[in-house]
Amino acid sequence: MLHFSPTPLTLWIGIIALIVVGVLSVISWKRSPHPKRTALLESLRFLSALAVVLLLWQPEWLTVIHPNTKPQIAILWDDSKSMTTVDAPLPPVLSAKSEVVSRAEWVKSAIASDLWKPLAANGANEVITAPFATPPASGESSSALAGTDLETPLTDILSKQNNIRAVVLLSDGDYNLGQPPVAAAQKLRLRGVPLFPISVGSNVRLPDLDLLSVTAPTYGIVGENVQIPFSIRSSLDRTVRTIVRLRDESGKERTKNIVLPPNAETYDSILWRLEKGGTSTLEISIPVADGELVETNNSRKFTIAGRPEKIRVLVIESLPRWEFRFLRNALSRDPGVELSCLLFHPSLGMGDGKDYLTEFPKKLEDLAKYDVIFIGDVGMNQNQLTKEQCTLIRGLVENQASGLIFMPGSQGNQFSLLDTDLSDLLPVILDDTNREGLAESLPAPLSLTTEGRSSLLTLLGNNEEENPEIWRRLPGFYWHAPVVKAKGGAEVLAVHGNRRGNSVRHRSLSLNPPGAGKFYSWASTPRGVGGAAWKTFITTASGDKLHAGCPISETWPPDKECAYFLIPSAPHPARRSRSMQMHSIQTAHHSKKVTSQ
């Protein structure tokens, strides 16, 4: 059927033009001496004018097709990953409770409701629903391109449906994939199909405390503390003081007080002691703050396994000094430690007896079984260590993530190690002009830094709250190694309480990130620190080796540092009646290597 679509203006212009042309043609025909020829010519002129006018009226040939289906109203809803955001309050028409749910749950509640029944018009229309922007599976190559494409679903609905009456679009934001949706909206307009977009979610972040993540290790050692890192995001406009609770299935609980700044993310950790083997399910949570709208994201559950570990320790020393005897007694009594001692006595020769080796391991396979190595007041003189043996120890630390701990003494034998491959593993710079160290007339205290208060290496108590008090009660020290300063990149964990150098306190415990193992450094073994604390220390030193290959996002333990501690030592020879001394310890993390001083 032919159909014209003239505007009022073109309609009257065409009619007037045809009247004028017709009148002129009649007048010309009457005045012509050749009426037949003139009539033919004027008829052609009038037909030409008629054709122009008809074209001006936009002629169309319309074919009316009566569809076999009902008119359809399409409801398209966004299924992208951003719809998992929990910031969509349910209106009273959808829920009797005024709760905040995710955007996806809001859409599902809306689609499942009776809000769309009036659109069906008692069966006159068909209401269809379809998702779009569904993220691909994680294994697919296109998973990296997941996003929101608003243009494609609108274009597809036009190409697939020939009787579409209206489109309702439920989405939480703008497009970030595909073409601009304006082009698809124009196509809908040309087809006479209205588009009704409905936004889902909040334009601003709702007041909330969100426990974002808990990066717990897969397993830990039974009887030892495990550090559980977590992150919390606060969208409140005020500072919040809250309590982090960590509990297991039996109800055992650990707590930690933290301060959350406004509109910021906070990264922290809490300690948990594994008391038994096997897998345990733990829950970490924070209480709901005043004004917080979302309560479902304040807790997370995770699993961690406790495993008994046998830590193999090698202690190398020149004299059976007090530090060596204390350390040997403390470690030999621990059932979780397999101890080997190598004593280079300058007068009596190699030490022998239970737990003693008669010579340094010749093969790398024999040395590789040790998780932690203590190097006492030994060097390359007096038939002690050789350069080749120092190279083997360095390779063990770099490639196998074993722990290496230096315990210097008043003989200064370790200065000869500065000419070997072990020199780079020391986290501190020593004063070569004073190899005997520095003596104190009065006991000097030890002060933990901010980093030291939260480090697993300096944890002597059962939790972080009681740890500073334990360090304050430790006896002072009368001697410490001649440390000039920590090497570049070291993170100071503790400082000398009294002595200063270059207007700053002498570093006593620091961290520095360096290879595959860890480096620790100290001068003598503490009398005020119990054997359980030493087990924790060597466990931390050996942690990267024990947990090598563990399929977790971060290495265990999470505190990937090396330490240089200030610890109590044996009584000074000139002060036998006095209590213990302390010596500085500083940790550096040379790519997970442990150096000692």
DALINGI-V398461 format. One record per backbone hydrogen bond with DSSP energy under -1.0 kcal/mol. CO is the residue of the C=O (numbers start at 0). NH is the residue of the N-H. E is the energy in kcal/mol with one decimal. If there is no record, write none. Layout:
[[CO | NH | E] [CO | NH | E]]
This chain:
[[0 | 61 | -3.5] [2 | 59 | -3.0] [6 | 10 | -2.6] [7 | 11 | -1.9] [8 | 12 | -2.3] [9 | 13 | -2.2] [10 | 14 | -2.2] [11 | 15 | -2.5] [12 | 16 | -2.3] [13 | 17 | -2.4] [14 | 18 | -2.3] [15 | 19 | -2.5] [16 | 20 | -2.6] [17 | 21 | -2.5] [18 | 22 | -2.6] [19 | 23 | -2.4] [20 | 24 | -2.1] [21 | 25 | -2.1] [22 | 26 | -2.4] [23 | 27 | -2.3] [24 | 28 | -2.0] [25 | 29 | -2.2] [26 | 30 | -1.7] [33 | 37 | -2.3] [34 | 38 | -2.5] [35 | 39 | -2.0] [36 | 40 | -2.0] [37 | 41 | -2.8] [38 | 42 | -1.8] [39 | 43 | -1.9] [40 | 44 | -1.8] [41 | 45 | -2.4] [42 | 46 | -2.3] [43 | 47 | -2.1] [44 | 48 | -2.0] [45 | 49 | -2.5] [46 | 50 | -2.4] [47 | 51 | -2.0] [48 | 52 | -2.2] [49 | 53 | -2.5] [50 | 54 | -2.1] [51 | 55 | -1.8] [52 | 56 | -1.2] [54 | 57 | -1.4] [56 | 4 | -2.0] [59 | 2 | -4.1] [70 | 125 | -3.1] [71 | 164 | -3.8] [71 | 165 | -1.0] [72 | 127 | -2.2] [73 | 167 | -3.2] [74 | 129 | -2.1] [75 | 169 | -3.3] [76 | 131 | -1.6] [79 | 82 | -1.4] [80 | 83 | -1.8] [81 | 84 | -1.4] [82 | 103 | -2.6] [84 | 86 | -1.2] [84 | 102 | -1.9] [87 | 100 | -2.2] [90 | 93 | -1.7] [90 | 94 | -1.9] [96 | 98 | -1.7] [98 | 89 | -2.6] [100 | 87 | -2.4] [101 | 105 | -2.2] [102 | 106 | -2.2] [103 | 107 | -2.4] [104 | 108 | -2.3] [105 | 109 | -2.2] [106 | 110 | -2.6] [107 | 111 | -2.1] [113 | 116 | -1.0] [116 | 119 | -1.1] [119 | 124 | -2.7] [120 | 123 | -1.3] [125 | 72 | -2.8] [127 | 74 | -2.9] [129 | 76 | -1.8] [131 | 78 | -2.5] [136 | 139 | -1.4] [139 | 142 | -1.4] [141 | 144 | -1.5] [142 | 145 | -1.3] [147 | 175 | -2.4] [147 | 176 | -1.7] [150 | 154 | -2.1] [151 | 155 | -2.7] [152 | 156 | -1.8] [153 | 157 | -1.1] [154 | 158 | -1.8] [155 | 159 | -2.3] [156 | 160 | -1.5] [162 | 71 | -2.7] [165 | 73 | -2.3] [166 | 195 | -2.9] [167 | 75 | -3.0] [168 | 197 | -3.5] [169 | 77 | -2.4] [170 | 199 | -1.7] [179 | 182 | -1.1] [180 | 184 | -2.1] [181 | 185 | -2.1] [182 | 186 | -1.6] [183 | 187 | -2.0] [184 | 188 | -1.9] [185 | 189 | -2.3] [186 | 190 | -1.5] [187 | 192 | -3.2] [188 | 191 | -1.1] [193 | 166 | -2.1] [195 | 168 | -2.1] [197 | 170 | -1.8] [206 | 292 | -2.6] [207 | 234 | -2.8] [209 | 211 | -1.4] [209 | 232 | -2.8] [212 | 230 | -1.8] [213 | 215 | -1.2] [217 | 304 | -1.9] [219 | 306 | -2.7] [220 | 223 | -1.9] [223 | 273 | -1.9] [225 | 271 | -2.0] [227 | 269 | -1.7] [228 | 214 | -1.4] [229 | 267 | -2.4] [230 | 211 | -1.0] [230 | 212 | -1.0] [231 | 265 | -3.2] [232 | 209 | -2.9] [235 | 262 | -1.2] [239 | 259 | -3.3] [241 | 257 | -2.3] [243 | 255 | -1.5] [244 | 284 | -2.4] [245 | 253 | -2.7] [246 | 282 | -2.6] [247 | 250 | -1.2] [251 | 247 | -1.8] [253 | 245 | -3.0] [255 | 243 | -3.1] [257 | 241 | -2.1] [259 | 239 | -2.4] [263 | 233 | -2.6] [265 | 231 | -2.5] [267 | 229 | -2.9] [269 | 227 | -3.0] [271 | 225 | -2.8] [273 | 222 | -4.3] [277 | 305 | -2.4] [279 | 303 | -2.3] [281 | 301 | -2.4] [282 | 246 | -2.2] [283 | 299 | -2.4] [284 | 244 | -2.8] [288 | 291 | -1.8] [296 | 210 | -2.6] [297 | 285 | -2.2] [299 | 283 | -2.7] [301 | 281 | -3.0] [303 | 279 | -2.7] [304 | 219 | -2.5] [305 | 277 | -2.0] [306 | 221 | -1.6] [310 | 337 | -3.2] [311 | 370 | -2.2] [311 | 371 | -1.8] [312 | 339 | -2.2] [313 | 373 | -3.5] [314 | 341 | -3.0] [315 | 375 | -3.3] [316 | 343 | -3.3] [318 | 320 | -2.5] [320 | 324 | -2.4] [321 | 325 | -2.9] [322 | 326 | -2.5] [323 | 327 | -2.6] [324 | 328 | -2.4] [325 | 329 | -2.5] [326 | 330 | -2.3] [327 | 331 | -2.3] [328 | 332 | -1.1] [333 | 336 | -1.7] [335 | 310 | -2.8] [337 | 312 | -2.4] [339 | 314 | -2.6] [340 | 356 | -3.3] [341 | 316 | -2.5] [342 | 344 | -1.2] [342 | 350 | -1.9] [344 | 348 | -1.3] [348 | 344 | -1.4] [352 | 355 | -1.7] [354 | 340 | -3.1] [362 | 366 | -1.5] [363 | 367 | -2.2] [366 | 369 | -1.6] [370 | 402 | -3.4] [371 | 313 | -2.3] [372 | 404 | -3.3] [373 | 315 | -2.9] [374 | 406 | -3.6] [375 | 377 | -2.3] [378 | 384 | -2.4] [385 | 389 | -2.1] [386 | 390 | -2.1] [387 | 391 | -1.9] [388 | 392 | -2.1] [389 | 393 | -2.3] [390 | 394 | -2.4] [391 | 395 | -2.1] [392 | 396 | -2.0] [393 | 397 | -2.8] [394 | 398 | -2.5] [395 | 399 | -1.6] [395 | 401 | -1.1] [401 | 517 | -1.3] [402 | 372 | -2.5] [403 | 519 | -2.7] [404 | 374 | -3.7] [405 | 521 | -4.2] [408 | 411 | -1.3] [411 | 414 | -1.3] [412 | 415 | -1.5] [413 | 416 | -1.4] [414 | 417 | -1.3] [415 | 418 | -1.0] [416 | 419 | -1.8] [419 | 422 | -1.4] [421 | 424 | -1.1] [426 | 486 | -2.6] [428 | 483 | -3.4] [428 | 484 | -1.0] [430 | 433 | -1.4] [433 | 436 | -1.2] [437 | 479 | -2.0] [443 | 476 | -1.6] [444 | 496 | -2.5] [446 | 494 | -3.0] [448 | 452 | -1.7] [465 | 469 | -1.6] [466 | 470 | -2.0] [467 | 471 | -1.8] [468 | 472 | -1.4] [476 | 443 | -2.2] [477 | 439 | -3.8] [479 | 437 | -2.7] [480 | 482 | -2.3] [481 | 430 | -2.8] [484 | 428 | -3.2] [486 | 489 | -1.9] [490 | 510 | -3.3] [492 | 448 | -3.0] [493 | 507 | -3.3] [493 | 508 | -2.7] [494 | 446 | -2.4] [498 | 505 | -1.7] [500 | 503 | -1.5] [503 | 500 | -3.6] [505 | 495 | -3.1] [507 | 584 | -1.8] [508 | 492 | -7.6] [508 | 493 | -2.6] [509 | 586 | -1.6] [510 | 490 | -7.4] [511 | 588 | -2.3] [513 | 590 | -7.6] [517 | 403 | -2.2] [517 | 593 | -9.9] [518 | 587 | -1.1] [519 | 405 | -2.5] [520 | 585 | -1.0] [521 | 407 | -1.1] [529 | 533 | -1.4] [530 | 534 | -2.1] [531 | 535 | -1.9] [532 | 536 | -2.0] [533 | 537 | -2.6] [534 | 538 | -2.0] [535 | 539 | -2.2] [536 | 540 | -2.3] [537 | 541 | -2.0] [541 | 545 | -2.5] [542 | 546 | -2.0] [544 | 547 | -1.5] [546 | 549 | -2.0] [549 | 551 | -2.5] [557 | 559 | -1.9] [558 | 560 | -2.0] [562 | 520 | -1.6] [563 | 585 | -1.2] [566 | 582 | -4.2] [568 | 580 | -2.1] [571 | 574 | -2.0] [574 | 577 | -1.4] [580 | 568 | -3.6] [582 | 566 | -3.7] [588 | 590 | -1.7] [589 | 514 | -4.9] [592 | 518 | -4.6] [593 | 518 | -1.6]]
